[in-house]
Every structure is written in C-alpha cells, then in structure tokens.
Amino acid sequence: MNHEQLFDVRRFENRNGVSSWRVSGWLHGVRIRKNFKSKEEAAGEKAALEIRAERDISGMHSITTRLTVEQAREAEALFQRVEGRDRSLSFYVDFALAIYRDPKHDCTIAAATKEYLALRASDEAQGRRGSIRR
C-alpha cells in the first residue's frame, strides 16, 4: 500500500463534547474522514478501507460464490487460458462436453466387431429382423 492510502484511527472530540473515533486517510486521492461511536467500529471501517485500497490496486474483487477455493482457482486459470480468444469459456466447455469421449468407453475394432456379430447372432436366433447373412 502506498503512502496515499494509509488510514488512521484516532480518538476525536466532537463540538458537543462527546468523544468518538475517527478514521481518516486518503483513498486514490480522495480524502476519507468518518466518525464512529466505538473504537471497534472504527477499526472495522479502517480494515474495510485498506482491503478496498488493495483490491483496487490489484484488480481483484471479492465475491460470494458456491465454488470451493480449488474450483475458484481452476476457473480463474481457465479464464486466463481463453483470454484473447474469439470464443467464451462456456463455448469451449460445451464443445468438450459434446465431443469428448472418455477412453474407458473406447474399444478396439476387433472387440467391437466381435460384440456386433454376437448381437446380430442373438437377433437371428430370436428371429428378429436385421439379422446378418454369412
């Protein structure tokens, strides 16, 4: 955090003689000065302002999500991988879901032929149409 974004919490005496706590500082060239009844409230505001300043500098945003930390990290990595491309991440996910076949469902041509011939022989034995002729 640079010197422009430091915040102080100090005891402050209002005009009416009541003590309060003041958070003051600068956020991106804008002066911040807020009064609070308790030191805890002021400390909370100071922390929130410091988080906001860091977030604004880093470009990070805080959001509420149902994703786990690992899922959020993976999503961020995927968005970085498709950055600059013509299509959205959803397009690539939809494409993969439509096209990709898990190798565990693959079999050799010989095994597929054997399975097909067994099925056709079963159909022929039961008198179904579409039986094969040898």
N, C-alpha and C positions, 0 to 999 in steps of 0.2 A: 504494500500500500504506500502511495507517495504522501508527501507532507500535506498536500491539499485535502486529503481525505482522512485526517485524524480527527477523532471526536473525543471530547472531554465530558466528564460528569462532575459537576460541582454543586455544592450547596449554594442556594440563591435566596436572597431575602426579597420578597415581593414588596411593592409600595405600601400594601396594607399591613406589613409587618409579619406576614406568615412565611415560614420557611418552606422552600420547595427545592427540588433538584432539577438542574438544567443540563440538557445535552446540547452541546454546541460544537460546531466544526464546519468544514467545507466539503461539499459533495459535488465534484465536477464543476467547480467554480461558483456554486450556489451556496450561500450561507444557510446553515441549518441551526435553528435555536428553538428548542422545545422545553417546556417546563412540565414536571411531574410531581405528584404528591409524595411518592416514596422513592427511595434510592433504588429499590429493586426494579420498579417500572422504568426508571431512567437507564439503568444498566441493560435492561432488555431492549430498549429502543436503541441504545448505543450499539449493541451486538447486531441488531437488525440492520442498522445503517452501515456498519462495517461489512456485513455479508453482502448487502446490496452493492456497495462500492466494489468489492472483489468480484462479484458476479458481473457487473457492468464492464469491468476491465477485462475479464477473461472471456466474456461472451457466453458464459454458462448460465443456465436457467434452472430454477428449482420448480419441479412439477410433481403432482401427485399421480401415481401410476400403480397398476396392479402387477407390474413386472417385478421380478426379483432383481437384485443388483446385477447378477450374472446376465440375465436376459436384457437388461437395460444396456449393459456394456456391449453385448453382442449386437444389439440393434444399432448402437452408435457406430460400431465398427462396420456394419453392413452399409449404413448410410454413407460413411466415408468412402467405401469401396465403389458405390454407384454415383458418387459426386461427379458432376461434369458430363454424365451420360445423358442421352436423349430421353430415356425412359425412367419411370419411378421404381422404387424398390418393390412396390406391390406388383408391378408388371413382371419383374424377374421372379418373384416368389410364385405368382400364378403360372408362369411359364414352366418353372421347375416342377410344380405340383402336377401340371398336366402332362409333361413329357417324361420326367424321370421315372425309371423303374428300378426298384431295389434289386440288386444282383441275386438275392436269395430266391427270387422268383424265376430267375433265368435257368434254362436247362439246355443241354446240348441238342443238336438236331437229331442225333440218333435216339436220344431218350424221348424227345417229343414225337418222333416218328413211331417209336415203339408204343407210346401211350395212345397215339391216334389210332394205330392199327388195332390195338386191343379194344378200344372203344367201338370202333366200327365192327369188329368181330362180335362184340357183345350185342350190338344193334342187330346184326344179321341173325344171330342165334335167337333173338327175340322176335324176329320177323318185322323189324322196323324198316321204314324206307330209308334210302340213302346208304344202303349197305355197299360195301366195296366189292368189286369183281376182280378176281385174280386171273 
